[in-house]
């Protein structure tokens, strides 16, 4: 593993989180964020780890950081809503859950429009754009 590559630590955090090795997941997510504080996935991962540990204040701080970096991610709104509900902030939690559903529905509608109009780009063209 390359010791200075943030994405390696981010991916290790995901692996440890899936195995429910929360301490190792937290350590790797933190290292990833030390190397690249813009990694939304690591912030979300930390929030999930803290939520599982019932450290809701820390989970909220992590998911708020993720939301600042990518405010349109559905999973950020959904997780934030869950955390707020656990903190007893029912109205705010419901609002976040509704935002997650709204964003998903908007994306689904946009995707459906693209399919109907034939505006969906071919996968080959999308790969060329990434290179």
N, CA and C of each residue as an Amber inpcrd file, in Angstrom:
protein
   393
   0.8420000  -1.1830000   0.0000000   0.0000000   0.0000000   0.0000000
   0.8820000   1.2390000   0.0000000   0.4740000   2.2140000  -0.7800000
   1.1940000   3.4770000  -0.8080000   0.7700000   4.2950000   0.4130000
   1.7140000   4.6110000   1.2970000   1.3390000   5.2370000   2.5640000
   0.7880000   6.6520000   2.4520000   0.9660000   7.3010000   1.3220000
   0.4930000   8.6730000   1.2050000  -0.7200000   8.8240000   0.2940000
  -1.3660000   7.7290000  -0.0340000  -2.5170000   7.7750000  -0.9170000
  -3.8090000   7.6560000  -0.0870000  -4.5460000   8.7500000  -0.0190000
  -5.7340000   8.8300000   0.8310000  -6.7900000   7.7930000   0.4560000
  -6.9470000   7.5310000  -0.8350000  -7.9910000   6.5880000  -1.2590000
  -7.7330000   5.1680000  -0.7590000  -6.4730000   4.8040000  -0.5590000
  -6.1780000   3.4830000   0.0110000  -6.7590000   3.3720000   1.4130000
  -6.5500000   4.4030000   2.2170000  -7.0850000   4.3940000   3.5790000
  -8.6080000   4.4500000   3.5720000  -9.1640000   5.1890000   2.6330000
 -10.6110000   5.2670000   2.4940000 -11.1860000   3.8770000   2.1940000
 -10.5730000   3.1790000   1.2660000 -11.0530000   1.8370000   0.9040000
 -10.8480000   0.8470000   2.0420000  -9.7320000   0.9530000   2.7520000
  -9.5300000   0.0910000   3.9200000 -10.6020000   0.3660000   4.9740000
 -10.9360000   1.6230000   5.1560000 -12.0020000   1.9770000   6.0860000
 -13.3050000   1.3060000   5.7000000 -13.6190000   1.2990000   4.4010000
 -14.8340000   0.6350000   3.9280000 -14.8100000  -0.8630000   4.2340000
 -13.6590000  -1.4920000   3.9970000 -13.5340000  -2.9330000   4.2510000
 -13.7350000  -3.2220000   5.7330000 -13.0420000  -2.4660000   6.5830000
 -13.1860000  -2.6840000   8.0230000 -14.6100000  -2.3910000   8.4950000
 -15.2340000  -1.3760000   7.9290000 -16.6110000  -1.0540000   8.3060000
 -17.5490000  -2.2000000   7.9360000 -17.3560000  -2.7840000   6.7490000
 -18.1900000  -3.9170000   6.3380000 -18.0070000  -5.1120000   7.2650000
 -16.7950000  -5.2660000   7.7740000 -16.5040000  -6.3620000   8.6990000
 -16.8960000  -6.0030000  10.1340000 -17.4070000  -4.7940000  10.3160000
 -17.8060000  -4.2410000  11.6090000 -16.6400000  -4.1760000  12.5930000
 -15.4540000  -3.8900000  12.0720000 -14.2730000  -3.6070000  12.8900000
 -14.1850000  -2.0820000  12.9920000 -15.0450000  -1.5490000  13.8430000
 -15.2450000  -0.1040000  13.8800000 -13.9900000   0.6970000  14.2280000
 -13.1740000   0.1970000  15.1450000 -11.9670000   0.9390000  15.5260000
 -11.0030000   1.0570000  14.3530000 -10.8040000  -0.0430000  13.6420000
  -9.9150000  -0.0240000  12.4790000 -10.5070000   0.8360000  11.3610000
 -11.8220000   0.7650000  11.1770000 -12.4750000   1.5870000  10.1520000
 -12.2930000   3.0660000  10.4810000 -12.5420000   3.4230000  11.7190000
 -12.3980000   4.8200000  12.1350000 -10.9660000   5.3040000  11.9290000
 -10.0030000   4.5000000  12.3150000  -8.5890000   4.8630000  12.1670000
  -8.2450000   5.1290000  10.6980000  -8.6970000   4.2520000   9.8020000
  -8.3880000   4.4160000   8.3830000  -9.1250000   5.5920000   7.7640000
 -10.3880000   5.7960000   8.1290000 -11.1160000   6.9640000   7.6260000
 -10.4390000   8.2610000   8.0830000 -10.0050000   8.2890000   9.3330000
  -9.3340000   9.4920000   9.8490000  -8.0290000   9.7620000   9.0980000
  -7.2780000   8.6920000   8.8220000  -6.0250000   8.8580000   8.0750000
  -6.3130000   9.3470000   6.6560000  -7.3430000   8.8020000   6.0320000
  -7.7240000   9.2500000   4.6930000  -8.0560000  10.7390000   4.7050000
  -8.7930000  11.1650000   5.7150000  -9.1800000  12.5760000   5.8110000
  -8.0000000  13.4750000   6.1710000  -7.0260000  12.9340000   6.9010000
  -5.8260000  13.7120000   7.1920000  -5.0830000  14.0020000   5.8850000
  -5.0390000  12.9910000   5.0030000  -4.3430000  13.1370000   3.7300000
  -5.1550000  13.9280000   2.7040000  -6.4880000  13.7890000   2.7550000
  -7.3510000  14.5150000   1.8200000  -8.6840000  14.8190000   2.5040000
  -8.8060000  15.9930000   3.1010000 -10.0210000  16.3340000   3.8460000
 -11.2790000  16.4620000   2.9950000 -11.1500000  16.3160000   1.6670000
 -12.3140000  16.4520000   0.7800000 -12.9760000  15.1190000   0.4550000
 -12.5610000  14.0380000   1.0840000 -13.1280000  12.7160000   0.7870000
 -14.4750000  12.5440000   1.4910000 -15.5240000  12.7130000   0.7250000
 -16.8850000  12.6100000   1.2650000 -17.1380000  11.2040000   1.8020000
 -16.6740000  10.1870000   1.0780000 -16.9140000   8.8100000   1.4980000
 -16.3430000   8.5440000   2.8910000 -15.1860000   9.0980000   3.1920000
 -14.5930000   8.8920000   4.5160000 -15.4120000   9.5780000   5.5960000
 -15.9490000  10.7600000   5.3030000 -16.8200000  11.4460000   6.2690000
 -18.0900000  10.6340000   6.5130000 -18.6760000  10.1270000   5.4330000
 -19.8830000   9.3010000   5.5600000 -19.5500000   8.0250000   6.3400000
 -18.4220000   7.4120000   6.0270000 -18.0040000   6.2080000   6.7460000
 -17.8400000   6.4540000   8.2270000 -17.1950000   7.5670000   8.5690000
 -17.0530000   7.9150000   9.9880000 -18.4140000   8.0910000  10.6530000
 -19.3140000   8.7680000   9.9550000 -20.6530000   8.9880000  10.5170000
 -21.3510000   7.6610000  10.7860000 -21.2040000   6.7140000   9.8650000
 -21.8350000   5.4040000  10.0510000 -21.2200000   4.6590000  11.2310000
 -19.9020000   4.7410000  11.3550000 -19.2230000   4.0900000  12.4820000
 -19.7160000   4.6890000  13.7970000 -19.7590000   6.0160000  13.8720000
 -20.2250000   6.6690000  15.0950000 -21.6910000   6.3560000  15.3760000
 -22.4910000   6.2800000  14.3400000 -23.9040000   5.9430000  14.5290000
 -24.0230000   4.5450000  15.1200000 -23.2500000   3.6110000  14.5840000
 -23.2990000   2.2380000  15.0890000 -22.8570000   2.1740000  16.5500000
 -21.9080000   3.0490000  16.9270000 -21.4200000   3.1110000  18.3070000
 -22.3320000   3.9530000  19.2010000 -23.4050000   4.4940000  18.6160000
 -24.3640000   5.3710000  19.2900000 -23.7170000   6.6580000  19.7960000
 -22.7080000   7.1290000  19.0760000 -22.0730000   8.4200000  19.3440000
 -22.6700000   9.4210000  18.3620000 -23.9110000   9.7980000  18.6240000
 -24.6870000  10.5550000  17.6500000 -24.1770000  11.9740000  17.4220000
 -23.6270000  12.6100000  18.4290000 -23.0910000  13.9640000  18.2330000
 -21.8980000  13.9330000  17.2820000 -21.0160000  12.9470000  17.4620000
 -19.8730000  12.8140000  16.5670000 -20.3360000  12.4170000  15.1610000
 -21.3400000  11.5640000  15.1020000 -21.8860000  11.1510000  13.8080000
 -22.4620000  12.3520000  13.0740000 -23.1560000  13.2160000  13.7970000
 -23.7430000  14.4030000  13.1800000 -22.6560000  15.3400000  12.6560000
 -21.5830000  15.5070000  13.4200000 -20.4850000  16.3710000  12.9700000
 -19.8700000  15.8270000  11.6840000 -19.6710000  14.5060000  11.6270000
 -19.0720000  13.8950000  10.4370000 -19.9930000  14.0240000   9.2270000
 -21.2790000  13.7660000   9.4170000 -22.1990000  13.8120000   8.2740000
 -22.4310000  15.2570000   7.8350000 -22.3490000  16.1990000   8.7650000
 -22.4480000  17.6130000   8.3790000 -21.2580000  18.0190000   7.5180000
 -20.0760000  17.5080000   7.8460000 -18.8960000  17.7860000   7.0160000
 -19.0800000  17.2080000   5.6190000 -19.6310000  16.0110000   5.5440000
 -19.8910000  15.3950000   4.2400000 -20.9010000  16.2160000   3.4560000
 -21.9290000  16.7030000   4.1360000 -22.9550000  17.4990000   3.4760000
 -22.4330000  18.8110000   2.9170000 -21.4520000  19.3890000   3.5780000
 -20.8470000  20.6220000   3.0670000 -20.0500000  20.3470000   1.7970000
 -19.4420000  19.1650000   1.7440000 -18.6300000  18.8120000   0.5750000
 -19.4900000  18.3980000  -0.6180000 -20.6080000  17.7180000  -0.3540000
 -21.4870000  17.2440000  -1.4350000 -22.9380000  17.2830000  -0.9610000
 -23.5770000  18.4480000  -1.0630000 -24.9280000  18.6200000  -0.5300000
 -26.0230000  17.8650000  -1.2850000 -25.7080000  17.3040000  -2.4470000
 -26.7320000  16.6130000  -3.2350000 -26.6930000  15.0960000  -3.1010000
 -25.8560000  14.5860000  -2.2250000 -25.7960000  13.1270000  -2.0500000
 -26.9690000  12.6470000  -1.2090000 -27.7250000  11.7440000  -1.7670000
 -28.8980000  11.2150000  -1.0870000 -28.5370000  10.5390000   0.2220000
 -27.4660000   9.7370000   0.2050000 -27.1140000   9.0020000   1.4130000
 -26.7150000   9.9280000   2.5560000 -26.1870000  11.0950000   2.2430000
 -25.8380000  12.0580000   3.2820000 -27.1050000  12.5560000   3.9660000
 -28.1130000  12.9170000   3.1780000 -29.3800000  13.3910000   3.7630000
 -30.0730000  12.2810000   4.5470000 -30.0540000  11.0760000   4.0000000
 -30.7160000   9.9650000   4.6790000 -30.0500000   9.6720000   6.0230000
 -28.7320000   9.5720000   6.0230000 -28.0180000   9.2770000   7.2620000
 -28.1650000  10.4150000   8.2650000 -28.1130000  11.6430000   7.7750000
 -28.2990000  12.7980000   8.6650000 -29.6900000  12.7550000   9.3010000
 -30.6910000  12.3910000   8.5060000 -32.0430000  12.2650000   9.0460000
 -32.1220000  11.2130000  10.1350000 -31.5050000  10.0640000   9.9170000
 -31.4990000   9.0080000  10.9330000 -30.8280000   9.4720000  12.2230000
 -29.6930000  10.1370000  12.0630000 -28.9470000  10.6020000  13.2370000
 -29.7700000  11.6280000  14.0140000 -30.3760000  12.5740000  13.2980000
 -31.1930000  13.5840000  13.9660000 -32.3710000  12.9490000  14.7130000
 -32.9690000  11.9310000  14.1240000 -34.0670000  11.2430000  14.8160000
 -33.5730000  10.6070000  16.1130000 -32.3820000  10.0130000  16.0860000
 -31.8120000   9.4170000  17.3060000 -31.5040000  10.4750000  18.3570000
 -31.1980000  11.6780000  17.9070000 -30.9180000  12.7680000  18.8380000
 -32.2000000  13.4310000  19.3430000 -33.3510000  12.9440000  18.8870000
 -34.6260000  13.4900000  19.3260000 -35.0600000  14.7330000  18.5650000
 -34.3910000  15.0250000  17.4810000 -34.7230000  16.2010000  16.6690000
 -35.5960000  15.7440000  15.5000000 -36.8220000  15.3850000  15.8490000
 -37.7270000  14.7150000  14.9120000 -38.0430000  15.5490000  13.6660000
 -38.3760000  16.8140000  13.8390000 -38.7590000  17.6560000  12.6870000
 -37.5940000  17.7950000  11.7080000 -36.3940000  18.0400000  12.2310000
 -35.2220000  18.1600000  11.3590000 -34.9090000  16.8320000  10.6710000
 -35.0420000  15.7540000  11.4390000 -34.7770000  14.4310000  10.8800000
 -35.7270000  14.0980000   9.7470000 -37.0000000  14.3830000   9.9370000
 -37.9970000  14.1360000   8.8870000 -37.7070000  14.9580000   7.6520000
 -37.2860000  16.2010000   7.8610000 -36.9720000  17.0870000   6.7390000
 -35.8130000  16.5170000   5.9220000 -34.8020000  15.9880000   6.5790000
 -33.6630000  15.3930000   5.8790000 -34.0680000  14.1290000   5.1270000
 -34.8810000  13.2910000   5.7490000 -35.3500000  12.0750000   5.0760000
 -36.1780000  12.4320000   3.8450000 -37.0040000  13.4570000   3.9680000
 -37.7980000  13.9140000   2.8210000 -36.9050000  14.4700000   1.7160000
 -35.8340000  15.1500000   2.1050000 -34.8850000  15.6750000   1.1090000
 -34.2260000  14.5270000   0.3500000 -33.8890000  13.4600000   1.0560000
 -33.2750000  12.2990000   0.4000000 -34.2270000  11.6980000  -0.6280000
 -35.4870000  11.5630000  -0.2570000 -36.4840000  11.0130000  -1.1790000
 -36.6810000  11.9430000  -2.3720000 -36.7660000  13.2460000  -2.1030000
 -36.9520000  14.2290000  -3.1770000 -35.7970000  14.1800000  -4.1770000
 -34.5720000  14.1570000  -3.6840000 -33.4030000  14.1160000  -4.5680000
 -33.4100000  12.8350000  -5.3980000 -33.7210000  11.7090000  -4.7550000
 -33.8080000  10.4400000  -5.4970000 -34.8660000  10.5060000  -6.5850000
 -36.0280000  11.0530000  -6.2440000 -37.1100000  11.1540000  -7.2310000
 -36.7330000  12.0730000  -8.3910000 -36.0740000  13.1830000  -8.0870000
 -35.6420000  14.0950000  -9.1520000 -34.6520000  13.4120000 -10.0880000
 -33.7330000  12.6620000  -9.5290000 -32.7500000  11.9560000 -10.3540000
 -33.4220000  10.8730000 -11.1990000 -34.3600000  10.1810000 -10.5870000
 -35.0710000   9.1310000 -11.3100000 -35.8630000   9.7210000 -12.4660000
 -36.5300000  10.8400000 -12.2320000 -37.3000000  11.5130000 -13.2740000
 -36.3850000  11.9890000 -14.3940000 -35.2590000  12.5850000 -14.0450000
 -34.3010000  13.0640000 -15.0480000 -33.7590000  11.9000000 -15.8690000
 -33.4400000  10.8040000 -15.2080000 -32.9350000   9.6240000 -15.9120000
 -33.9950000   9.0740000 -16.8630000 -35.2350000   9.0410000 -16.4020000
 -36.3310000   8.5570000 -17.2450000 -36.4960000   9.4350000 -18.4750000
 -36.3890000  10.7570000 -18.2960000 -36.4790000  11.6810000 -19.4330000
 -35.3650000  11.4170000 -20.4350000 -34.1630000  11.1800000 -19.9360000
 -33.0290000  10.9000000 -20.8160000 -33.2660000   9.6310000 -21.6190000
 -33.8120000   8.6280000 -20.9690000 -34.0920000   7.3670000 -21.6600000
 -35.1470000   7.5710000 -22.7360000 -36.2080000   8.2990000 -22.3890000
 -37.3000000   8.5140000 -23.3290000 -36.8790000   9.3400000 -24.5390000
 -35.9730000  10.2920000 -24.3320000 -35.5480000  11.1500000 -25.4370000
 -34.3080000  10.6150000 -26.1430000 -33.7770000   9.5350000 -25.6310000
 -32.5750000   8.9640000 -26.2290000 -31.3370000   9.8000000 -25.9550000
 -31.3800000  10.6020000 -24.9120000 -30.2720000  11.5050000 -24.5940000
 -29.2200000  10.8730000 -23.6920000 -29.3500000   9.6090000 -23.4060000
 -28.3750000   8.9370000 -22.5480000 -27.1110000   8.6930000 -23.3640000
 -25.9710000   9.2110000 -22.9070000 -24.7360000   9.0140000 -23.6750000
 -24.2850000   7.5580000 -23.6220000 -23.6060000   7.1480000 -24.6630000
 -23.1230000   5.7740000 -24.6970000 -22.0020000   5.5980000 -23.6760000
 -21.8840000   4.4230000 -23.0950000 -20.8280000   4.1680000 -22.1080000
 -19.4270000   4.4240000 -22.6690000 -19.2390000   4.1500000 -23.9670000
 -17.9300000   4.3690000 -24.5730000 -17.5470000   5.8470000 -24.5510000
 -18.5240000   6.7100000 -24.8410000 -18.2500000   8.1460000 -24.8230000
 -17.9580000   8.6370000 -23.4120000 -18.6630000   8.0860000 -22.4450000
 -18.4320000   8.4830000 -21.0650000 -17.0350000   8.0710000 -20.6130000
 -16.5620000   6.9120000 -21.0260000 -15.2110000   6.4660000 -20.6780000
 -14.1690000   7.3800000 -21.2970000 -14.4130000   7.8250000 -22.5130000
 -13.4630000   8.7240000 -23.1800000 -13.3640000  10.0470000 -22.4320000
 -14.4870000  10.5180000 -21.8870000 -14.4890000  11.7730000 -21.1480000
 -13.6770000  11.6630000 -19.8660000 -13.6280000  10.4780000 -19.2720000
 -12.8970000  10.2790000 -18.0340000 -11.3940000  10.1960000 -18.2470000
 -10.9900000   9.8860000 -19.4490000  -9.5560000   9.6960000 -19.6810000
  -8.8460000  10.9600000 -20.0150000
